Amino acid sequence: MRKMSIITTAATVGLALALPPAERGVAAGAGPFDGAWSVEVDCPDVGDVRGYNWRFSAQVVSGVLSGHYQSPTTPGTGTLSGRIRPDGQAVLTMVGRTGPEEMTLYHERPGSPIRYTANVHFDAHSGSGMRNERRACRLTFTKS
């Protein structure tokens, strides 16, 4: 009986190592947040600074979220990423470039670097949170 257990374990490990990295997570079982998500970043008007709304898709693989926004008409871009803990809590980081100066605090020139974090909570089908620095923006997530 012990020999069978060792053989089964060796075969399982061998199969896992033979799979491409993207399929190893599937073989081990997907995490509760893994999959495709829709993301919305909504930043309201602040004084003379116009608000903006970014909508884009993101993927969660092995509990790590990664998504990218690219404006079709301005230099505004952003990559949102971070690890979602098993309890659904996450601190995500947005790194990118500003869009039009009328939509940026202090009217920074378009294409200026941006970086901020957001505290977010996820459940099985949705998530929400707020930007931590400079401006009160709401982040909303819906699992596809």
C-alpha positions in Angstrom: 0.0 0.0 0.0 2.9 2.4 0.8 4.5 1.8 -2.6 1.2 2.7 -4.3 1.1 6.0 -2.4 4.7 6.9 -3.3 4.1 6.0 -7.0 0.8 8.1 -7.1 2.6 11.0 -5.5 5.5 10.8 -7.9 3.1 10.6 -10.9 1.2 13.7 -9.6 4.3 15.7 -9.1 5.6 14.7 -12.5 2.4 15.6 -14.2 2.3 19.0 -12.5 5.9 19.8 -13.6 5.2 18.7 -17.1 2.3 21.2 -17.5 3.0 24.7 -18.8 3.1 27.3 -15.9 -0.3 28.7 -16.9 -2.0 25.3 -16.6 -0.2 24.4 -13.3 -2.6 26.7 -11.4 -5.6 25.0 -13.0 -4.2 21.6 -12.0 -3.8 22.7 -8.5 -7.2 24.3 -8.4 -8.1 27.9 -9.1 -8.4 30.4 -6.3 -11.7 31.9 -5.3 -11.0 35.2 -7.1 -9.3 33.8 -10.2 -10.9 34.7 -13.5 -11.8 37.7 -15.7 -13.0 40.9 -14.0 -14.4 44.3 -15.3 -12.8 47.3 -13.6 -14.1 50.8 -13.2 -12.1 53.7 -11.8 -14.4 56.7 -11.1 -12.8 60.0 -10.0 -15.3 62.8 -9.4 -14.7 66.5 -10.1 -12.6 68.3 -7.5 -12.7 72.1 -7.6 -11.7 73.1 -11.1 -10.4 69.6 -11.9 -12.7 67.6 -14.1 -13.5 64.0 -13.1 -12.8 61.0 -15.2 -13.9 57.4 -15.6 -11.7 54.5 -16.7 -13.2 51.1 -17.6 -11.0 48.2 -18.5 -10.6 44.4 -18.0 -8.3 42.6 -15.6 -7.4 39.0 -14.9 -6.8 37.3 -11.6 -4.4 34.3 -11.7 -3.4 32.5 -8.5 -4.8 35.5 -6.5 -2.8 38.2 -8.4 -4.8 40.8 -10.2 -3.4 42.6 -13.3 -5.3 44.9 -15.6 -4.4 47.7 -18.1 -6.2 50.9 -19.2 -5.3 52.7 -22.4 -7.2 55.8 -23.4 -8.1 55.8 -27.1 -7.7 59.5 -27.4 -5.3 60.8 -24.8 -2.0 59.8 -23.2 -3.9 58.4 -20.2 -2.8 54.9 -19.2 -2.6 52.8 -16.1 -1.7 49.3 -15.0 -3.5 48.1 -11.9 -2.0 45.2 -10.0 -1.7 43.5 -6.7 -2.3 40.3 -4.7 -5.8 39.5 -3.3 -5.5 37.8 0.1 -7.7 34.7 0.8 -10.0 36.9 3.0 -10.7 39.2 -0.1 -8.6 42.2 1.2 -6.1 43.8 -1.2 -3.9 46.8 -1.6 -3.7 47.4 -5.4 -1.2 49.7 -7.1 -2.0 51.8 -10.2 1.1 53.0 -12.2 0.7 54.9 -15.5 0.5 58.3 -17.2 -2.0 61.2 -16.8 -4.5 62.2 -19.4 -5.6 65.8 -20.2 -4.4 68.4 -17.7 -7.9 69.6 -16.9 -8.5 66.2 -15.3 -5.3 66.1 -13.2 -4.8 67.7 -9.8 -2.5 70.7 -10.1 -3.1 70.6 -13.9 -0.1 68.4 -14.6 0.8 68.1 -18.2 -0.6 65.1 -20.1 1.6 62.0 -20.0 3.0 62.8 -16.5 3.7 59.7 -14.3 1.1 58.6 -11.8 1.3 56.1 -9.0 -1.2 55.4 -6.3 -2.6 52.6 -4.1 -6.2 51.6 -3.3 -7.6 49.5 -0.5 -10.1 47.1 -2.0 -12.2 44.2 -0.7 -13.4 41.4 -3.0 -16.0 38.8 -2.6 -16.8 35.9 -5.0 -18.4 38.2 -7.7 -17.6 41.8 -6.9 -15.2 44.2 -5.3 -14.9 47.8 -4.3 -12.5 50.2 -2.7 -11.0 53.7 -2.6 -7.9 55.3 -3.8 -5.6 56.2 -0.9 -3.6 59.2 -2.2 -4.4 62.7 -3.4 -7.9 62.2 -4.8 -11.0 60.3 -3.7 -11.6 57.8 -6.5 -13.8 54.7 -6.2 -12.8 51.4 -7.8 -15.5 48.9 -8.6 -14.9 45.3 -9.8 -17.4 42.8 -11.3 -16.4 39.2 -12.1 -17.2 38.3 -15.7 
